[in-house]
C-alpha cells in the first residue's frame, strides 16, 4: 500500500515553528512524501539567510531523500507588488527576485506570487493596480525565464484579482507564456467562487493547485474535512481539464503532521486516488 502522501506534494509552512527545514524534509520523506512546496519563513528558509554553499548542500540533501521541490512559496501577506508606495513595490520585487534565485538553486520548477493588494480605504484605480502588477512581471519574467523557473500567480481573497476570471484575463492580457496560475481551492471557496467552474476557467494556464479546506464565514487553510469544500466533486474536473501535476497540500495548522496525513487520507476516500502524476511544471 503506497503512502497516503504518494499522490500529493506537501507544503512546509506548518512545520516551520517546530522543525528545521532539514528535519522537515527527513520527516516527510520518512512518511512517504515524494514532493514538497517550500514556503519561505525567516529562520526556516529565507533567501538572505542561506548562502550559495548551503543551498548546494540543501539541494543534495533533498535529492538524497528522493524528494522533489515543486515550488517555492513566498506568502504574500507582507509584500505587495501593487502597493501605492514605490518603496514597497521595489522591496517586494527584490524579494521575489531572491525567491526566483533560491528556487532555481534548489531545483524548483516554480515560485508562487500574488498580483498585489489594493488599499481598503483609498483604493487605486484598477488600471493603476494592473500597471504595477505588469511592471513587476516585466522585472521578474526575464529572470525567471533565464533560471528556468515558472512564475505562478495565485488567486487570493486579499488581492485585487481574487477570482479566476479576473486573474486569467489579466495574465492573458499581459501575454507571456512564462506566467502560469496557481489555483488555491480554499481561497476560491472562501469568496464563494464555484471551484469546478474556476478550474475550467484557468485550465490553459493552471500549473499548480493548492488544496486545503475552509468554510465561507472564516478564511482558513484547514485540514480536508474541516470545512465545506466538496472535494469528491472536484477530482473528476482535474481529469476533465487534463491537469496532471501533484496537488499541493497547503494545510496551515499547529497540528501539521496529523492534519496533513488526515487530509491526504480524506482526499483518497473522496476518490482523488494515486494515479499517474508528474511533479514537473511545464
C-alpha positions as CSV (number, residue, x, y, z in Angstrom):
1,X,0.0,0.0,0.0
2,X,1.5,3.4,-1.0
3,X,1.9,6.2,1.5
4,X,-1.1,8.5,1.8
5,X,1.3,11.2,0.6
6,X,2.1,9.3,-2.7
7,X,-0.3,11.4,-4.8
8,X,0.5,14.8,-3.3
9,X,3.1,17.4,-2.6
10,X,3.2,18.8,0.9
11,X,3.7,22.5,1.9
12,X,6.2,23.0,4.7
13,X,4.8,26.2,6.4
14,X,3.1,24.2,9.2
15,X,6.4,22.7,10.1
16,X,8.4,25.9,10.3
17,X,8.0,26.7,14.0
18,X,8.7,23.1,15.2
19,X,11.4,21.7,12.9
20,X,14.3,22.8,10.9
21,X,13.9,22.6,7.1
22,X,16.3,19.6,7.1
23,X,14.3,17.9,9.8
24,X,11.1,18.6,7.9
25,X,12.4,17.0,4.8
26,X,13.6,14.0,6.8
27,X,10.2,13.7,8.5
28,X,8.2,14.0,5.3
29,X,10.5,11.6,3.4
30,X,10.1,9.0,6.2
31,X,6.3,9.4,5.8
32,X,6.5,8.6,2.1
33,X,6.3,12.1,0.8
34,X,7.9,12.5,-2.6
35,X,7.4,16.2,-3.3
36,X,7.2,19.5,-1.3
37,X,6.4,23.1,-1.7
38,X,8.9,25.1,0.3
39,X,7.2,28.0,2.0
40,X,9.6,30.8,3.0
41,X,9.8,31.8,6.6
42,X,12.7,33.6,8.4
43,X,14.7,31.1,10.5
44,X,13.4,28.2,8.5
45,X,14.1,29.0,4.8
46,X,14.8,32.6,3.8
47,X,16.8,33.8,0.8
48,X,19.2,36.1,2.6
49,X,19.9,33.5,5.3
50,X,21.1,30.8,3.0
51,X,24.3,31.3,1.1
52,X,25.3,29.5,-2.1
53,X,27.3,26.6,-0.5
54,X,24.4,25.9,1.9
55,X,22.0,25.9,-1.0
56,X,24.1,23.3,-2.8
57,X,24.2,21.1,0.3
58,X,20.4,21.6,0.9
59,X,19.6,20.5,-2.6
60,X,21.9,17.5,-2.3
61,X,20.1,16.5,1.0
62,X,16.6,16.9,-0.6
63,X,17.6,14.8,-3.6
64,X,19.2,12.2,-1.3
65,X,15.8,11.9,0.4
66,X,14.2,11.3,-3.1
67,X,12.1,14.4,-2.6
68,X,11.4,16.9,-5.3
69,X,10.7,20.6,-4.9
70,X,7.6,21.6,-7.0
71,X,7.6,25.2,-5.9
72,X,8.9,27.8,-3.5
73,X,6.1,29.9,-2.0
74,X,6.5,33.4,-0.6
75,X,3.4,34.1,1.4
76,X,2.0,37.4,0.1
77,X,0.7,39.0,3.3
78,X,3.8,41.1,3.9
79,X,4.7,42.2,0.4
80,X,2.7,44.0,-2.2
81,X,3.8,44.4,-5.9
82,X,0.8,46.7,-6.5
83,X,1.3,48.9,-3.5
84,X,0.8,52.7,-3.8
85,X,4.2,53.0,-2.2
86,X,7.1,52.8,-4.7
87,X,9.4,51.6,-1.8
88,X,7.1,48.7,-1.0
89,X,6.9,47.8,-4.7
90,X,10.7,47.8,-5.0
91,X,11.1,45.7,-1.8
92,X,8.5,43.2,-3.0
93,X,10.0,42.8,-6.4
94,X,13.5,42.4,-4.9
95,X,12.3,39.7,-2.5
96,X,10.6,37.9,-5.4
97,X,13.8,38.1,-7.4
98,X,15.6,36.4,-4.5
99,X,12.9,33.8,-4.4
100,X,13.4,33.0,-8.1
101,X,17.2,32.6,-7.5
102,X,16.6,30.4,-4.5
103,X,14.0,28.3,-6.3
104,X,16.4,27.7,-9.2
105,X,19.3,26.8,-6.8
106,X,17.1,24.2,-5.1
107,X,15.8,22.7,-8.4
108,X,12.2,24.0,-8.0
109,X,10.2,24.4,-11.2
110,X,8.1,27.3,-10.0
111,X,7.5,30.1,-7.5
112,X,4.2,31.3,-6.2
113,X,3.3,35.0,-6.0
114,X,0.1,37.1,-5.8
115,X,-0.8,40.1,-8.0
116,X,-0.8,42.5,-5.1
117,X,-3.4,44.2,-3.0
118,X,-5.4,47.5,-3.1
119,X,-5.7,49.8,-0.2
120,X,-9.1,49.0,1.5
121,X,-9.9,52.7,2.2
122,X,-8.2,54.5,-0.6
123,X,-8.0,52.0,-3.5
124,X,-6.1,52.8,-6.6
125,X,-8.0,52.6,-9.9
126,X,-7.8,49.1,-11.4
127,X,-5.7,50.4,-14.3
128,X,-3.1,51.6,-11.9
129,X,-3.0,48.3,-10.0
130,X,-2.6,46.4,-13.2
131,X,0.2,48.7,-14.3
132,X,2.1,48.0,-11.1
133,X,1.4,44.2,-11.4
134,X,2.6,44.3,-15.0
135,X,5.7,46.3,-14.1
136,X,6.5,43.6,-11.5
137,X,6.2,40.9,-14.2
138,X,8.4,43.0,-16.5
139,X,11.1,42.8,-13.8
140,X,10.6,39.2,-12.9
141,X,9.7,37.3,-16.1
142,X,13.2,37.6,-17.8
143,X,15.0,36.4,-14.6
144,X,12.6,33.5,-14.2
145,X,12.9,32.5,-17.8
146,X,16.7,32.7,-17.6
147,X,16.7,30.5,-14.5
148,X,14.0,28.1,-15.9
149,X,11.5,28.9,-13.1
150,X,7.8,29.4,-13.8
151,X,6.0,32.3,-12.2
152,X,2.7,31.1,-10.8
153,X,0.2,33.8,-9.9
154,X,-2.1,32.8,-7.1
155,X,-5.8,33.8,-6.6
156,X,-6.1,35.3,-3.1
157,X,-9.1,36.9,-1.4
158,X,-7.0,39.9,-0.4
159,X,-5.6,40.6,-3.9
160,X,-7.1,42.9,-6.4
161,X,-7.6,39.9,-8.7
162,X,-9.3,37.5,-6.3
163,X,-11.4,35.5,-8.8
164,X,-10.3,33.0,-11.5
165,X,-11.8,35.0,-14.4
166,X,-10.2,38.3,-13.4
167,X,-6.9,36.6,-12.8
168,X,-6.6,34.8,-16.1
169,X,-7.9,37.8,-18.0
170,X,-5.1,40.0,-16.6
171,X,-2.4,37.4,-17.3
172,X,-3.6,36.7,-20.8
173,X,-3.6,40.5,-21.5
174,X,0.0,40.6,-20.2
175,X,0.7,38.0,-22.9
176,X,3.7,36.0,-21.6
177,X,3.8,32.2,-21.9
178,X,6.1,32.2,-18.9
179,X,3.4,33.1,-16.4
180,X,1.1,30.4,-15.1
181,X,-1.6,30.2,-12.4
182,X,-1.6,28.6,-9.0
183,X,-5.2,28.0,-8.1
184,X,-5.9,27.9,-4.4
185,X,-9.0,25.9,-3.6
186,X,-9.7,27.4,-0.1
187,X,-9.1,30.9,-1.4
188,X,-11.6,30.4,-4.2
189,X,-14.2,28.7,-2.0
190,X,-14.0,31.5,0.6
191,X,-15.0,34.1,-1.9
192,X,-17.9,31.8,-2.9
193,X,-16.4,31.0,-6.3
194,X,-17.6,27.7,-7.7
195,X,-14.3,25.8,-7.8
196,X,-15.2,23.5,-10.7
197,X,-16.0,26.5,-12.9
198,X,-12.9,28.3,-11.8
199,X,-10.7,25.3,-12.7
200,X,-12.2,25.2,-16.2
201,X,-11.7,28.9,-16.5
202,X,-7.9,28.8,-15.7
203,X,-7.1,25.5,-17.2
204,X,-4.9,26.9,-20.0
205,X,-2.5,28.4,-17.5
206,X,-3.1,26.1,-14.5
207,X,0.4,24.9,-13.3
208,X,-0.1,24.4,-9.5
209,X,-3.1,23.5,-7.3
210,X,-3.2,24.3,-3.6
211,X,-5.5,22.1,-1.6
212,X,-6.9,22.6,1.9
213,X,-10.3,23.2,3.4
214,X,-12.3,26.2,4.6
215,X,-15.8,27.4,5.3
216,X,-17.1,30.6,3.8
217,X,-17.5,32.6,7.1
218,X,-13.9,32.5,8.1
219,X,-10.9,32.1,5.8
220,X,-8.8,29.1,6.7
221,X,-6.4,26.6,5.2
222,X,-7.7,23.8,7.4
223,X,-7.4,20.0,7.1
224,X,-9.5,18.4,4.5
225,X,-12.8,17.6,6.1
226,X,-12.8,20.6,8.5
227,X,-14.5,22.9,6.0
228,X,-17.2,22.8,3.4
229,X,-15.4,22.1,0.1
230,X,-16.9,19.2,-1.9
231,X,-13.7,17.5,-2.8
232,X,-15.4,14.4,-4.2
233,X,-16.9,16.5,-6.9
234,X,-13.7,18.2,-7.9
235,X,-11.2,15.4,-8.7
236,X,-13.1,14.4,-11.9
237,X,-12.7,18.1,-13.1
238,X,-8.9,17.8,-12.9
239,X,-9.1,14.8,-15.2
240,X,-11.5,16.6,-17.5
241,X,-9.2,19.6,-17.9
242,X,-6.1,17.4,-18.2
243,X,-4.3,18.7,-15.0
244,X,-1.8,16.1,-14.0
245,X,0.6,17.9,-11.6
246,X,0.7,16.9,-8.0
247,X,-1.8,18.8,-5.9
248,X,-0.1,20.7,-3.1
249,X,-1.5,20.0,0.4
250,X,-1.3,23.6,1.8
251,X,-2.8,22.9,5.2
252,X,-1.8,25.6,7.7
253,X,-2.1,24.1,11.2
254,X,-0.4,23.9,14.6
255,X,-1.0,20.1,14.3
256,X,0.8,19.9,11.0
257,X,1.8,16.3,10.6
258,X,-1.5,14.8,11.8
259,X,-3.6,17.2,9.7
260,X,-1.5,16.7,6.6
261,X,-1.9,12.9,6.8
262,X,-5.6,13.2,7.6
263,X,-6.1,15.5,4.6
264,X,-4.4,13.1,2.3
265,X,-6.4,10.1,3.6
266,X,-9.7,12.1,3.4
267,X,-8.8,13.1,-0.2
268,X,-8.2,9.4,-1.0
269,X,-11.6,8.5,0.4
270,X,-13.1,11.3,-1.7
271,X,-11.8,9.5,-4.8
272,X,-8.7,11.5,-5.5
273,X,-6.7,8.3,-5.9
274,X,-3.0,7.8,-6.5
275,X,-2.9,7.7,-10.3
276,X,0.0,8.6,-12.6
277,X,1.2,12.1,-12.0
278,X,4.2,14.3,-12.6
279,X,5.7,16.9,-10.4
280,X,7.1,18.9,-13.3
281,X,5.7,22.3,-14.2
282,X,5.8,22.7,-17.9
